[in-house]
Structure formats: C-alpha cells, structure tokens
Amino acid sequence: MYYNTSLNHKFTQLLFSSLEPSGLVAQTEAQPASPIQEKLSQIFVPSLRMADCPNSDHNLDNVQQLQQLLQQQIRLRETIQRIRRVLDAHHIHRVAVQELLDFFKADWVFVLGNGPSLRQWGDASLHPMVMDSSAALKTYLELETAVVEQGQSCPIAVDGQTLEQVPMCQDWLSQYPGAWLLVPIYLMHVHQIDGHHLMDAPLMDVHQRQGGNGGEPWGLVVIGRKDPASRWSLMQQDQAQILVDEVAIALDHSLRHEKLKQEKQELQALALTDSLTGLANRRQFDRYLAAEWQRLAREQQPLTLILCDIDYFKRYNDSYGHPTGDICLAQVSDVLRQCTRRPADLIARYGGEEFAVVLPNTHTEGGHQVALAIQQQLAKAALPHDTSDVSGTVTLTMGIATVVPQPQLNSQDLIQAADLALYHAKQQGRDRIYVHAHYCVREDAPKDSTPPKSLQPSLLDS
C-alpha cells in the first residue's frame, strides 16, 4: 500500500530548520535545559525577549507555520479516521464527498466511477453543476496523458496557472469553469457483486501506473471551487491524494466484506437447494418448517403441509431411462412452482420422487385448493407415462395435513400426519388427494378447538 509521506517530510524539515542556532536566543539561565527542550520551548512558547532579537520575525513566522501545519495534520488525521469508520460501500461515497467539501472548503466534490458502477455522489443543493461521468473521465484521461508527457504527476490541478503550462486544460475548463483538483483512484483487483464490476482493489502508486504497471483508473475524485483565480497548493494536492487513497482503501475493505457476504449467501443457497430441480432440499425444508411452526405457534394460525409422490416413478425410470426421469422431475417441479405463488409458501424436494409443499397461514380448504390446482396443471402438462396403471400421463398422489401448532405437538407430528394421508391415498388407488381428518383445520373452526391427539388413519378422499 502506497502512502504519500511528503507532508510528514515537509513538517519534519520545517521543524528542524527552525531549530538552527542562528534562529535562537542564547540562554543565560544558571541551569539551562537540554538543547532540544530549550529550542522547542523557544519555538512553541516565544518569549518577549525575541522582540529584541534580529531573527525574531523569522522565528515567529516559523511558529505560525508550525502551528498551521500541526492544525492541518490534525484535521487530516481526524478526516482519515472518520472515513475509516464507514463500512458500507455506498455510504463511503457520501461521507467522502462531505469530508472533502469540509476539508478543502470546496464548492463541488464529485466521485465519478468508471464502468457499470458509474455513480455521481453529493448533495444536489451543493452541486448545481451537473457533471457527466463518461465525458469527464474521457477528458481527464486525455489531460492525464498530456501531463505525464510533460513529466508531471497526479493529482492534476486545473486552473489559470496550469492552463499556461498545459494548454489541454482548456478542454476541461471549457466544460467546467472554475479551479479544479483531479485525483484519480487507481485500483488493482476487480470485485463483482450480483454479476457487476463494482470496484477494483486499491491501490497502486501513480508512478507505477505511469511506468506501465497499471491500467486506467477506476474513477476520479473531482474537487472544485467556483473562483477561477483560486489555486491548489502542492500541500493541498498531497493532502487530497492521501484522503483519496484512504477512500479507496475504505471502499476496498467494504466491498471485500460485501463480496464475502455474497459468496456466503451463495454457498448457503447451494447447501439448501436441490441441484436437479432448483427447489429447496430436505435440509431447507426441515429448517423452514421448524421456523414456521414456532412462528405460527405464537400467532395461533394454521400450517398446512402437502406431501406429493409421482405415481409409479420407478417404472418410469425403468422404461424411459434415468436421464429422462430427471427431466420429468424438473418438469413436475415447474408445475408445483406455478401453483404456489405466495412468498411464504415453500416447495421442497422431499425425497427421490417425493415433494413437499409448506403453506403457512393456510387452512385445510386452502391447502386442498392448491392440491387441486397442482393436479389440474399436471394434467395439462400431459407428460407421457405409458407404464402407469392409473393414467397414460404422469400423475401425483397427495396427502394433506393441517394443524394450529400447540405445545403438546411438534413439526414431526404434522409430517407424520401428511405422510399417513399420502400412504392411505396410495392404498386407495393413487392419482388422488387425501386429507387427514384429525389434522384438519377449517376456516370457520373456533380457535379453541381441541387439537389432534393421535394419528388415526381417518382420511377424507377428494
């Protein structure tokens, strides 16, 4: 990581240049302090005797310069700390704009990004000027090339003084009148979030880029003043480079964090998704059912579970082959998706050819309507199944169970009830929907109705 240390160097150089014997008043005390203490005392706490000294004006000037440098250094470090405290990538842009506005007492600050992450940040009330990011970056790159050819380095001050040295500055000033400081953000690695390039990782030295070790800058920080007669000192350029470097580091850290979060979410999604059908897998089903059970137990609302099984699927695989069987599973999954559209509903691949549909806040009638819709939609799909005993197309047998979660029950009781309904549906001929009579909650049932106490095979055939 490259840090611009010229400011510290200037500060140190100025400090020790003030400590030369020619600028000091001879001590006449009986027990003088150490030389360094004596010199620092005379610099930072000037005595009235300095008025009689031929070099007193020089010493006072040095004191004032040192005080200004100290104040600037303190402000610079405080600004850096505020930037480093921000973790959110989008918030960093806004913080950077405000901090640079305050630090340089500027009229405009823009953070312009290159590529899909193209953004312009800042309070509109502070930025009556509209700066087109693409055009500004293009003009900057042409200007940078001209500046580098003349042996100068970045950042680039664009004002009346530099216009005489670099005539190409007129291209910038003709579009954006004023006095500007252009600080590029050089980055090295590419971060991607949601498939888009957002930010490269900082940071290379400008001299490395100019030496051919880098590419185009990711973006540009543009600091402007309305007064065209304003000038950007070398120290201000150094300070701007330091702050922009810190902004780039903060952005990199936050975007690395975002990238890690995204990768973690993707891994979690892979761990909870069935790779063949894209539905939730058994692990996700167990987690979701347990979570909804707890939630609905607090709210005392019904939870419906539908277990589905493809009829005679072993024969289908034996007849058509396992690759075609996989295609059939995917097609049945699509049918299930079409029939369950609420965000809270979950469809899962429960086993080989078994599927589960979790319907929170759903009474038995609602679950039965979903099952009928699945049955009708699958019939429309007309997936051929020549070896089935019930139809010439693929069919499903379904068992439904509904319960309002109670302390004496758990989610496994609901699964067993739906599985029992599915079992008896198969025993009665398949291609049908069965509802467990004891795990059945009607919409008009009183909330204090007696909960089921057993898994008796009392079923309602639809």
SULWO-V425694 format. One record per backbone hydrogen bond with DSSP energy under -0.5 kcal/mol. CO is the residue of the C=O (numbers start at 0). NH is the residue of the N-H. E is the energy in kcal/mol with one decimal. If there is no record, write none. Layout:
co = (CO;CO)
nh = (NH;NH)
e = (E;E)
This chain:
co = (2;4;5;6;7;8;9;10;11;12;13;15;16;19;20;33;34;35;36;37;38;39;40;46;47;48;49;52;54;55;56;57;58;59;60;61;62;63;64;65;66;67;68;69;70;71;72;73;74;75;76;77;78;79;80;82;87;88;89;90;91;92;93;94;95;96;97;98;99;100;100;107;109;109;111;113;114;118;122;122;123;128;129;130;131;132;133;134;135;136;137;138;139;140;141;142;143;144;145;146;146;147;154;155;155;156;157;158;159;160;160;161;165;166;167;167;168;169;170;171;171;178;179;180;180;181;181;181;182;183;184;184;185;188;190;190;192;195;195;198;200;200;204;205;206;207;208;208;217;218;219;219;220;220;221;222;223;223;224;225;226;227;230;232;233;234;235;236;237;238;239;240;241;242;243;244;245;246;247;248;249;250;251;252;253;254;255;256;257;258;259;260;261;262;263;264;265;266;267;269;271;272;273;278;279;280;281;282;283;284;285;286;287;288;289;290;291;292;293;294;295;295;300;301;301;302;303;304;305;306;307;308;309;311;312;313;314;315;315;316;320;321;322;323;324;325;326;327;328;329;330;331;332;333;334;335;335;336;341;345;346;347;347;352;353;353;354;355;356;356;357;357;358;358;362;363;364;365;366;367;368;369;370;371;372;373;374;375;376;377;381;382;384;391;394;396;397;398;399;400;402;402;405;409;409;410;411;412;413;414;415;416;417;418;419;420;421;422;423;424;425;431;432;433;434;437;438;439;440;441;445;455;456;457;457;458;459)
nh = (4;8;9;10;11;12;13;14;15;16;17;18;19;22;23;37;38;39;40;41;42;43;44;49;50;51;52;55;58;59;60;61;62;63;64;65;66;67;68;69;70;71;72;73;74;75;76;77;78;79;80;81;82;83;84;85;91;92;93;94;95;96;97;98;99;100;101;102;103;104;105;223;111;221;219;116;117;112;125;126;126;130;131;132;135;136;137;138;139;140;141;142;143;144;145;146;147;148;149;149;151;150;156;157;181;158;179;162;163;163;164;165;168;169;170;171;172;173;174;174;175;224;157;182;222;154;155;183;220;185;217;218;202;200;197;198;195;192;197;190;187;188;208;209;210;212;211;213;113;184;111;221;182;222;109;180;106;107;178;227;229;159;232;236;237;238;239;240;241;242;243;244;245;246;247;248;249;250;251;252;253;254;255;256;257;258;259;260;261;262;263;264;265;266;267;268;269;270;271;272;280;274;277;273;348;284;285;286;287;288;289;290;291;292;293;294;295;296;297;298;299;300;404;360;361;402;358;400;356;398;354;396;312;315;316;317;318;319;320;320;324;325;326;327;328;329;330;331;332;333;334;335;336;337;338;338;339;339;344;357;279;349;355;309;349;350;307;347;305;358;345;359;303;361;366;367;368;369;370;371;372;373;374;375;376;377;378;379;380;381;383;393;387;384;310;308;433;306;435;304;302;404;408;412;413;414;415;416;417;418;419;420;421;422;423;424;425;426;427;429;428;397;461;399;459;439;401;441;363;444;448;457;458;436;437;460;434)
e = (-0.7;-2.2;-2.9;-2.5;-2.6;-2.7;-2.8;-2.2;-2.3;-1.9;-1.2;-0.8;-0.9;-1.6;-1.7;-2.8;-2.5;-2.9;-2.4;-2.0;-1.9;-2.9;-2.0;-1.5;-1.6;-1.5;-1.2;-1.4;-2.1;-2.7;-2.3;-2.1;-2.4;-2.4;-2.6;-2.8;-2.6;-2.4;-2.7;-2.9;-2.5;-2.7;-2.9;-2.5;-2.7;-2.7;-2.4;-2.6;-2.4;-2.3;-2.3;-2.0;-2.1;-2.4;-1.3;-1.2;-1.9;-1.0;-1.0;-2.5;-3.0;-2.3;-2.2;-2.9;-2.5;-2.2;-2.3;-2.9;-2.2;-0.7;-1.2;-2.8;-0.6;-2.9;-2.6;-0.6;-1.7;-1.0;-1.4;-0.8;-0.7;-0.5;-0.6;-0.6;-2.8;-2.7;-2.1;-2.5;-2.4;-2.4;-1.8;-2.2;-3.2;-2.0;-1.7;-2.3;-2.8;-2.0;-0.9;-0.5;-2.1;-2.0;-0.5;-0.5;-3.1;-0.6;-2.9;-1.6;-0.8;-0.7;-0.7;-3.4;-2.2;-2.1;-1.6;-0.7;-2.6;-2.5;-0.7;-0.8;-2.8;-2.3;-3.1;-0.6;-2.4;-0.6;-2.4;-0.6;-2.9;-0.7;-2.1;-1.1;-0.6;-2.0;-2.1;-0.7;-1.5;-1.9;-0.6;-2.2;-5.2;-0.6;-2.0;-2.7;-1.4;-2.5;-1.7;-0.5;-1.7;-2.2;-3.1;-0.6;-2.8;-0.5;-2.5;-2.7;-2.3;-2.1;-2.3;-0.6;-1.6;-0.9;-0.7;-2.1;-2.4;-2.7;-2.5;-2.2;-2.2;-2.4;-2.6;-2.3;-1.9;-2.3;-2.5;-2.2;-2.7;-2.6;-2.4;-2.6;-2.4;-2.7;-2.4;-2.0;-2.4;-2.6;-2.5;-2.3;-2.5;-2.7;-2.4;-2.5;-2.5;-2.5;-2.6;-2.5;-2.4;-2.4;-1.2;-0.9;-1.8;-0.5;-2.4;-3.6;-2.7;-2.4;-2.6;-2.3;-2.9;-2.7;-2.0;-2.3;-2.8;-2.2;-2.0;-2.2;-2.9;-1.7;-1.5;-1.9;-1.6;-1.5;-0.6;-1.2;-0.9;-2.0;-3.0;-2.1;-2.6;-2.4;-2.4;-2.4;-1.0;-1.5;-2.5;-2.5;-2.4;-3.2;-0.5;-2.0;-1.9;-2.4;-1.7;-2.2;-2.2;-2.1;-2.3;-2.5;-2.1;-1.8;-1.7;-2.1;-2.1;-2.0;-1.0;-0.5;-0.6;-1.0;-1.1;-3.0;-1.6;-0.9;-2.7;-1.8;-1.2;-1.8;-3.3;-2.7;-2.4;-0.5;-2.0;-0.5;-2.1;-0.7;-2.2;-2.7;-2.0;-1.9;-2.3;-2.3;-2.2;-2.3;-2.4;-2.6;-2.6;-2.4;-1.7;-1.8;-1.7;-1.4;-0.6;-2.8;-1.3;-2.9;-2.2;-2.0;-2.5;-2.5;-2.8;-2.8;-2.4;-0.7;-1.7;-1.2;-0.9;-1.8;-2.6;-2.0;-2.4;-2.7;-2.3;-2.1;-2.1;-2.4;-2.3;-1.8;-2.0;-2.0;-1.4;-2.0;-1.5;-2.6;-2.7;-2.9;-2.9;-0.7;-2.7;-0.6;-2.6;-1.6;-1.6;-2.1;-0.8;-3.5;-0.5;-0.6;-2.2)
